[in-house]
Amino acid sequence: MEIKWHLESFEHLMNDEIWQIYARRIQVFVVEQDRAFQEIDKLDKHAFHLWATDENNKVVAYARIYREKDYISFGRVLTTPDTRGTGMGKELMNHVLKAIEENYPGEPVKIHAQADKKLFYEKFGFVAYGDEYTHIHTPHIFMVKEK
């Protein structure tokens, strides 16, 4: 599968790009995870949007990167069902961390991860802090990227 990576701020997204991104996010976070919530939010307008497209120009992976008070964060991390188990998640995370380093060098990185993804993020140097908590009907954990 031929993959092309993209990184844009909200104001530079084309109509079809944002439509595809939102369609994929709703597919994963609302439909697949059976969570009714306002998936599109104000953070989108202030975030970098990172996504991968396949040879048919369809979104197959996505994450958004943004400033949160005194640290950098990312979220809405997804891969499509047909790319799961292929290493796409690892590739996505490598691109996320590279984009953070290029756009926010040396700044702390902290995330609010879905608790069942804790082991995945630990592979990239994240350490869990505090107890699990519920956010949008889903267990989450606060994690910090160790230097």
N, C-alpha and C positions, 0 to 999 in steps of 0.2 A: 504494500500500500504506500503510495507516494503522499507524504504529509508536508504541508506548508504551514509555517507558524506566523502569527500576526500579533502585533501589540499596538494598541491605539488608545488614546484618550477618548472619552465619550463624544466630544465635539467633532472628532475626526472619523467617527464610524459612519459608514454608508447605511442607507435605509435597509437594504437586504441583509447586511451584516448584523445589525442590531436585532432585526426580526428573527434571524436564525439563532442568534445567541439566546434571546428570550424564549424561543420555542424549545430549545434544548434544556434550558434551565427549568422551565415549567415541566417538561417531560420528566426530568430526574427528580427535582425537589418537591414537586406538587403531586404529580401523577404516580410515579414509581414509589415514592416514599409515603404516599397517602397522607399528605400534610396540606391542609387548607390554610393558606396564609398569603399575605401580600408579597409575592416573590420579588417583584420589581420595586425597588425603593430608591430613596434619595442618594444613597451611596453610589449608585450607578453613574450619576452625573459627575462625580468627583474621582472616579476610579480609572485606572488603566485596565483595559480589557485585553486579556491574552487568550488566544484560541488557535486551534489547529483545524485545518480543513483537509479533506481527502482529495483524491483525484477528480471527484465529482463536485468539488467545491462545497461539500457539506461539512458542517461543524462536527468534529469528533471528540474534541476535548476543550475545556474552558476553565478559566479562573479569573477573578477580578482582584486587583491589587490597589490598596488605598491607605491613606494616612488616617490613623486613629489616635487622637490626642497626642501622646508623646512617643508613639511607636508606629511602625508600618505593619499592616496586616494584609491578609488575603482571604478570600472565601469563595463560595459558590463553585468549589472545585469539583469538576465532573469529567467523566469519560462516558461515551455512549456505550450501550450494552454490547454492541458488536466489537468494540475495541478493548473491553475489559479482559484482563488476563493476558494481554499481549505486551505489557511493558509501557503502555501509553500513559498510565498514571505516573510512573517514575519519570518518563520523558517530560510530562507536563510539569511536575515539580521541579525538575532541573531548569526548565525555562522560567518558571515562577521565580526561583531563587536568583537566577541570573538577571532577570529584569529588575528585581529589587536591588541587587547590588549595583547595577548600572544606573538606576534612577534615584536611589536612596542610599548611597554608599555609607557603610559604617553605622547605619541606624538600627536600633533594636527591632526585632521581628517577633510579633506575638500573634497568636491565632485563637479563635474560639472554635475548636474542632468538634465534629460529631464524635462522641465517645467511642463508637465502634471503629473509628479510623485512627485511634491513638497509636497503635503499633506501626501503621503506615508512616505517620509523621515522625515517629521516633527514628526511623531509618534515615531521616534527613536532618537529624540533630535537634529535634524538638523534645522538650522535657515538659511533662505535665505538672501543673501547680494547682493545689486546691482540690476540692471535691467536685464530682460531677454535678451538673445542674441542668435543669430542663429549659430549653429555648425552642420555641415554636414546636412544642409537643415531642421534642427529640432530646435525648441525653447528650450533653456537650461537656467538654473539658477545656480549660484554659491551658495553653501550651506556649512555651518560650523557646526560641531558637538559641541554642548555646553557641558561643563563638568557637 
